[in-house]
Amino acid sequence: MTYAVNLSVTTVGLSVSGTTVSGTPHTAGTVAVTITASDGRGGSATQTFNIVVSPVSQAALGRPTLPVALLAYSDAGIGLPAHYTRTGPGAPAGADNTPQNNPVTNAGATLGRVLFYDRRLSQNDTVACASCHQQAKGFSDSARLSVGFRGGTTTRHSMGLSNARYYARGRFFWDERAATLEDQVLTPIQDTTEMGMTLAELEAKLAATDFYPALFRDAFGTTEVTRQRIALALSQFVRAMSSYRAKYDQAFVNGVPNFPAVLTAQEERGRQVYTGVGRCDGCHGTDAHISPNIFNNGLDATVTDAGAGGGRFKSPSLRNVAVRGPYMHDGRFATLRDVVEHYDHGVQDSPNLAPQLRDNAGAPRRLNLSEADKLALVAFLGTLTDTALIQDPKFSNPF
């Protein structure tokens, strides 16, 4: 006897391998499973049974647990250090993309936190913003490509959100297709792979969820749930993810650094490589370690993903980079050591290669770092890990 198994619907997250039905259903409904037994001599029989997938219950989705007193998210409440607030060339404050009509407020960021972690923002209540931007991973994803609400995968790696507010160009996504953060936060919600909602559906869904009207009233003065307010609140929460409590920051006193007093000898050697022969700060500058522009960083001689044009991509801040692997827009590098090896001797030539990555003869730059220098550079990048941020309860899941 031989057996065959067929599903009436194959787009719900279930699949058949041999005679085994497996998977994680992502759509409510009924799937008919038909088994056919054949004797090899023209005789056969079939039997059908149903798999019933129930919707996720509101009880299973839960309610957020929030403190009675609002947590501090605004600059006035957290007190950014002097090396972040100072003005002048190269200062992080000069790259702040916070618009005048959407400053971070405690109530607005609180609403944003709930929205960020709520799976109701996806069509089938299975995926939240935090599914692909995990706090412990510097608000990135440990997977090379993230999994969406129907089990499909994204085309690029999830970008880390630490210090997202510090990018003077103000544009978002690896290819900068979103003009503002307020535009960006609504895009994954509507994406047919990531979360699969329409904004009209989302407005109605949240308005019908009992705890949201009060949160919208606290943040904006009335209980009205709108896509504009959703965008404003999510943006406030993301911009509140400032990273200023890493080991690197401990070297500053009243805005003046004394790195040898805080960093180990190896870490300080790595910092000198970073700002010296490595010239890493040409694309990852200021004390927030942010990019000033989009760059082609020599990943491929023949560009297959044009990004923002010519293989140029936006780069996130290097804060929390040590916990954020894999790396690059496509997640091709598993470790920081892989990244260092690329910039040491793996940069590929292409017409739009960043000038910072060319030598005086115009060829792709080769650092030829010693093993000790490579290890030191990786050690220095570890000093940018802001444990306080990636463990801060006010950025954690409230559900």
C-alpha positions as CSV (number, residue, x, y, z in Angstrom):
1,M,0.0,0.0,0.0
2,T,1.1,3.5,-0.7
3,Y,-0.4,6.7,0.8
4,A,-0.8,10.3,-0.4
5,V,-1.9,13.2,1.7
6,N,-3.4,16.5,0.2
7,L,-4.6,19.7,1.8
8,S,-7.5,21.7,0.6
9,V,-5.8,24.9,1.4
10,T,-2.0,25.3,1.2
11,T,-1.6,28.9,2.2
12,V,-2.4,28.8,5.9
13,G,1.0,27.7,7.2
14,L,0.6,24.0,7.0
15,S,2.5,21.7,4.7
16,V,2.8,18.0,3.8
17,S,6.0,16.0,3.7
18,G,5.4,12.4,2.8
19,T,2.5,11.5,5.1
20,T,3.2,14.1,7.8
21,V,1.2,17.3,8.1
22,S,3.1,20.0,10.0
23,G,3.6,23.7,10.4
24,T,2.3,26.6,12.3
25,P,-1.2,27.7,11.2
26,H,-1.4,31.5,10.8
27,T,-5.0,31.9,9.4
28,A,-8.2,30.8,11.1
29,G,-10.5,28.4,9.2
30,T,-10.9,24.8,8.3
31,V,-8.5,22.8,6.2
32,A,-9.7,19.5,4.7
33,V,-7.0,16.7,4.7
34,T,-7.6,14.0,2.2
35,I,-5.7,10.6,2.5
36,T,-5.6,8.3,-0.5
37,A,-4.4,4.7,-0.1
38,S,-3.5,2.8,-3.3
39,D,-2.7,-0.9,-3.7
40,G,-0.7,-0.5,-6.9
41,R,-3.1,-2.6,-8.9
42,G,-5.7,0.1,-9.6
43,G,-7.5,-0.1,-6.3
44,S,-7.7,3.0,-4.0
45,A,-9.7,4.5,-1.2
46,T,-9.9,7.9,0.3
47,Q,-10.8,9.4,3.6
48,T,-11.1,13.1,4.6
49,F,-10.8,14.8,8.0
50,N,-10.7,18.4,9.0
51,I,-8.2,20.5,10.9
52,V,-10.0,23.4,12.5
53,V,-7.8,26.5,13.3
54,S,-9.4,28.8,15.8
55,P,-8.7,32.5,15.9
56,V,-6.4,33.9,18.6
57,S,-8.5,34.9,21.6
58,Q,-8.3,38.3,23.2
59,A,-7.5,36.6,26.4
60,A,-4.5,34.9,24.8
61,L,-3.3,38.3,23.4
62,G,-3.5,39.7,26.9
63,R,-3.6,43.2,28.3
64,P,-0.6,45.4,29.0
65,T,0.6,45.9,32.6
66,L,1.7,49.5,33.0
67,P,2.8,51.4,36.2
68,V,0.4,53.9,37.6
69,A,3.0,56.7,37.3
70,L,4.3,57.2,33.7
71,L,7.8,56.1,33.1
72,A,10.3,58.7,31.8
73,Y,11.0,58.7,28.1
74,S,11.3,62.5,27.3
75,D,14.7,64.1,27.3
76,A,13.7,66.2,30.3
77,G,13.0,63.0,32.2
78,I,16.0,60.9,31.3
79,G,18.7,63.6,31.3
80,L,20.9,62.9,28.3
81,P,24.7,63.3,29.1
82,A,26.7,66.3,27.9
83,H,28.4,64.5,25.1
84,Y,25.0,63.9,23.5
85,T,23.5,67.3,24.1
86,R,26.5,69.5,23.1
87,T,26.4,71.4,19.9
88,G,29.0,71.9,17.2
89,P,30.5,69.8,14.4
90,G,30.2,66.1,14.9
91,A,27.9,66.3,17.9
92,P,25.0,63.7,18.0
93,A,22.5,66.5,18.8
94,G,23.1,68.0,15.3
95,A,21.8,64.8,13.7
96,D,18.5,64.6,15.7
97,N,15.6,63.9,13.3
98,T,12.8,64.5,15.9
99,P,10.2,66.8,14.2
100,Q,8.8,69.8,16.1
101,N,5.3,68.4,15.9
102,N,6.2,65.1,17.5
103,P,8.6,65.4,20.5
104,V,8.9,62.4,22.7
105,T,6.5,62.6,25.6
106,N,6.1,60.1,28.5
107,A,2.4,59.3,27.6
108,G,3.1,59.2,23.9
109,A,6.0,56.8,24.2
110,T,4.0,54.6,26.7
111,L,1.3,54.2,24.0
112,G,4.1,53.5,21.5
113,R,5.5,50.8,23.7
114,V,2.2,49.0,23.9
115,L,1.7,49.3,20.1
116,F,5.3,48.1,19.5
117,Y,4.7,44.9,21.4
118,D,1.1,44.2,20.5
119,R,0.5,41.3,18.1
120,R,-2.9,42.8,17.2
121,L,-1.1,45.0,14.8
122,S,-0.8,42.1,12.4
123,Q,-3.7,40.6,10.4
124,N,-3.8,37.3,12.3
125,D,-2.5,38.5,15.7
126,T,0.8,36.6,15.5
127,V,3.4,39.3,14.8
128,A,4.3,42.5,16.6
129,C,7.0,45.1,15.7
130,A,9.0,43.6,18.5
131,S,8.9,40.2,16.8
132,C,11.6,41.5,14.4
133,H,13.1,44.2,16.7
134,Q,14.0,42.4,19.9
135,Q,15.2,44.4,22.9
136,A,17.9,41.9,23.8
137,K,19.3,42.1,20.3
138,G,19.6,45.9,20.2
139,F,16.1,46.0,18.7
140,S,17.2,43.9,15.7
141,D,16.6,40.2,14.9
142,S,19.0,37.2,15.4
143,A,17.6,35.7,12.2
144,R,19.2,36.7,8.9
145,L,15.7,37.4,7.5
146,S,12.6,38.0,9.7
147,V,9.5,35.8,9.6
148,G,6.2,37.5,8.8
149,F,2.6,36.8,9.8
150,R,2.0,34.1,7.2
151,G,5.4,32.5,7.6
152,G,7.1,34.3,4.7
153,T,10.5,36.0,5.1
154,T,11.6,39.6,4.6
155,T,14.0,40.5,1.8
156,R,16.4,42.2,4.1
157,H,17.8,41.9,7.7
158,S,16.0,43.7,10.5
159,M,17.7,47.0,11.2
160,G,18.7,47.8,14.8
161,L,16.8,50.7,16.3
162,S,19.3,52.0,18.9
163,N,19.9,55.7,18.3
164,A,17.4,55.8,15.4
165,R,16.6,59.5,16.3
166,Y,20.2,60.4,15.4
167,Y,20.3,60.5,11.6
168,A,20.3,63.9,10.1
169,R,18.9,62.8,6.7
170,G,15.8,61.7,8.6
171,R,15.0,58.9,6.2
172,F,14.4,55.2,7.2
173,F,14.8,51.7,5.9
174,W,18.1,50.4,4.5
175,D,17.1,52.0,1.1
176,E,15.7,55.2,2.7
177,R,12.4,54.7,1.0
178,A,10.6,56.2,4.0
179,A,10.9,60.0,4.2
180,T,10.5,60.1,8.0
181,L,10.3,57.7,11.0
182,E,6.5,58.5,11.1
183,D,6.2,57.1,7.6
184,Q,8.4,54.1,8.3
185,V,6.6,52.7,11.4
186,L,3.3,52.3,9.4
187,T,5.0,50.5,6.5
188,P,5.6,47.0,8.0
189,I,2.1,47.0,9.4
190,Q,0.7,47.2,5.8
191,D,3.3,45.0,4.2
192,T,1.9,41.8,2.7
193,T,4.7,39.7,4.1
194,E,5.3,41.3,7.5
195,M,2.0,42.1,9.2
196,G,-0.7,42.3,6.5
197,M,-3.1,45.0,7.8
198,T,-4.7,47.9,6.2
199,L,-4.6,51.1,8.2
200,A,-8.4,51.3,8.2
201,E,-8.6,47.8,9.7
202,L,-6.0,48.7,12.3
203,E,-7.9,51.8,13.4
204,A,-11.1,49.9,13.8
205,K,-9.3,47.0,15.6
206,L,-7.6,49.1,18.1
207,A,-10.6,51.3,18.8
208,A,-12.6,48.1,19.6
209,T,-9.8,47.0,22.1
210,D,-10.9,48.1,25.5
211,F,-7.6,49.5,26.8
212,Y,-6.5,51.6,23.8
213,P,-9.0,54.5,24.0
214,A,-7.6,55.6,27.4
215,L,-4.0,55.3,26.2
216,F,-4.8,57.5,23.2
217,R,-6.5,60.0,25.4
218,D,-3.5,60.2,27.8
219,A,-1.2,60.7,24.8
220,F,-3.2,63.0,22.6
221,G,-6.1,64.4,24.6
222,T,-9.0,62.4,23.2
223,T,-9.8,58.7,22.7
224,E,-9.8,58.9,18.9
225,V,-7.7,56.2,17.3
226,T,-6.2,57.3,14.0
227,R,-3.3,56.1,11.8
228,Q,-1.6,59.5,12.3
229,R,-1.6,59.0,16.1
230,I,-0.4,55.4,15.8
231,A,2.5,56.7,13.8
232,L,3.3,59.5,16.2
233,A,3.3,57.2,19.2
234,L,5.3,54.4,17.7
235,S,7.9,57.0,16.5
236,Q,8.1,58.5,20.0
237,F,8.9,55.1,21.5
238,V,11.5,54.3,18.9
239,R,13.2,57.7,19.2
240,A,13.3,57.2,23.0
241,M,15.7,54.3,22.4
242,S,18.8,56.5,22.9
243,S,21.9,54.6,23.8
244,Y,24.1,56.6,26.2
245,R,24.9,54.2,29.1
246,A,27.5,51.9,27.6
247,K,31.0,51.4,28.9
248,Y,32.2,53.9,26.2
249,D,30.0,56.6,27.8
250,Q,31.5,56.0,31.2
251,A,34.7,57.6,30.0
252,F,33.0,61.1,29.8
253,V,32.9,63.6,32.6
254,N,31.0,66.8,31.8
255,G,31.3,65.9,28.1
256,V,35.1,65.4,28.2
257,P,36.4,61.8,27.6
258,N,39.2,60.0,29.4
259,F,39.2,56.7,27.6
260,P,42.4,55.1,29.1
261,A,40.8,55.5,32.5
262,V,37.8,53.4,31.6
263,L,38.7,51.1,28.7
264,T,41.1,48.1,29.0
265,A,44.4,48.4,27.1
266,Q,43.0,46.2,24.4
267,E,39.8,48.2,24.1
268,E,41.7,51.4,23.9
269,R,43.9,50.0,21.2
270,G,40.8,49.0,19.3
271,R,39.4,52.6,19.7
272,Q,42.6,53.9,18.2
273,V,42.3,51.5,15.2
274,Y,38.7,52.6,14.8
275,T,39.6,56.3,14.7
276,G,43.0,55.9,13.1
277,V,44.1,53.4,10.4
278,G,40.7,51.9,10.3
279,R,38.9,55.2,9.6
280,C,35.7,53.6,10.8
281,D,34.5,56.9,12.1
282,G,34.3,58.2,8.6
283,C,31.1,56.4,8.2
284,H,30.2,55.8,11.9
285,G,30.9,59.1,13.5
286,T,30.1,61.2,16.6
287,D,29.9,59.7,20.1
288,A,26.6,58.1,19.1
289,H,28.5,56.2,16.3
290,I,26.0,57.1,13.6
291,S,26.2,57.4,9.9
292,P,25.9,60.8,8.1
293,N,24.8,59.4,4.8
294,I,24.1,56.3,2.6
295,F,27.2,54.4,1.4
296,N,28.2,51.5,-0.9
297,N,30.5,49.6,1.5
298,G,32.0,47.2,-1.1
299,L,30.0,44.1,-0.4
300,D,29.8,43.0,-4.0
301,A,31.6,43.9,-7.2
302,T,28.3,43.4,-9.1
303,V,25.4,45.0,-7.3
304,T,22.4,42.8,-7.0
305,D,20.4,44.9,-4.5
306,A,20.6,48.5,-5.5
307,G,19.4,49.7,-2.1
308,A,19.1,53.5,-2.2
309,G,20.8,53.4,-5.6
310,G,24.1,52.0,-6.8
311,G,24.3,49.5,-3.9
312,R,24.2,52.3,-1.3
313,F,22.5,51.6,2.0
314,K,21.8,53.4,5.2
315,S,23.7,52.1,8.2
316,P,22.2,52.0,11.8
317,S,24.2,53.3,14.7
318,L,26.9,50.9,15.9
319,R,25.5,51.1,19.4
320,N,24.8,47.5,20.6
321,V,26.4,46.1,17.5
322,A,28.0,43.3,19.4
323,V,24.6,41.8,20.3
324,R,23.1,42.5,17.0
325,G,24.4,39.9,14.6
326,P,24.1,38.9,11.8
327,Y,25.3,41.9,9.9
328,M,24.7,44.0,6.8
329,H,21.5,44.7,5.0
330,D,21.2,41.0,4.0
331,G,22.6,39.5,7.1
332,R,25.5,37.8,5.2
333,F,28.1,38.1,8.0
334,A,27.5,36.0,11.1
335,T,30.0,37.7,13.5
336,L,31.7,41.0,14.1
337,R,35.0,39.3,13.2
338,D,33.5,38.6,9.8
339,V,32.7,42.3,9.4
340,V,36.2,43.3,10.4
341,E,37.7,40.8,7.9
342,H,35.6,42.4,5.2
343,Y,36.8,45.9,5.9
344,D,40.4,44.6,6.4
345,H,40.8,42.9,3.0
346,G,37.4,42.0,1.5
347,V,36.1,45.3,0.1
348,Q,35.0,44.9,-3.5
349,D,35.4,47.5,-6.2
350,S,32.3,48.9,-7.8
351,P,31.5,52.3,-9.5
352,N,29.7,53.7,-6.4
353,L,32.1,52.4,-3.7
354,A,32.3,54.9,-0.9
355,P,35.4,57.2,-1.2
356,Q,36.3,56.4,2.4
357,L,37.0,52.8,1.3
358,R,39.4,53.7,-1.5
359,D,43.1,54.2,-1.1
360,N,45.2,57.0,-2.6
361,A,45.4,55.2,-5.9
362,G,41.6,54.8,-6.1
363,A,41.7,51.0,-5.4
364,P,39.6,49.4,-2.7
365,R,41.4,50.0,0.6
366,R,43.3,47.2,2.3
367,L,44.0,47.7,6.0
368,N,46.1,44.5,6.5
369,L,45.5,44.7,10.3
370,S,47.5,42.4,12.6
371,E,45.6,39.7,14.5
372,A,46.0,41.8,17.7
373,D,44.5,44.8,16.0
374,K,41.5,42.8,14.7
375,L,40.9,41.4,18.2
376,A,41.2,44.9,19.7
377,L,38.8,46.4,17.2
378,V,36.2,43.7,18.1
379,A,36.8,44.4,21.8
380,F,36.3,48.1,21.3
381,L,33.0,47.6,19.5
382,G,31.9,45.6,22.6
383,T,32.3,48.8,24.7
384,L,29.3,50.2,22.7
385,T,26.9,47.6,24.2
386,D,24.4,49.5,26.3
387,T,23.3,46.8,28.7
388,A,21.1,49.4,30.5
389,L,19.1,50.0,27.4
390,I,18.7,46.4,26.3
391,Q,17.6,45.4,29.8
392,D,15.6,48.6,30.7
393,P,12.1,47.5,31.8
394,K,10.5,50.6,30.2
395,F,11.5,49.2,26.8
396,S,10.4,45.7,27.5
397,N,7.2,43.8,26.6
398,P,4.3,45.1,28.7
399,F,2.0,42.2,27.8
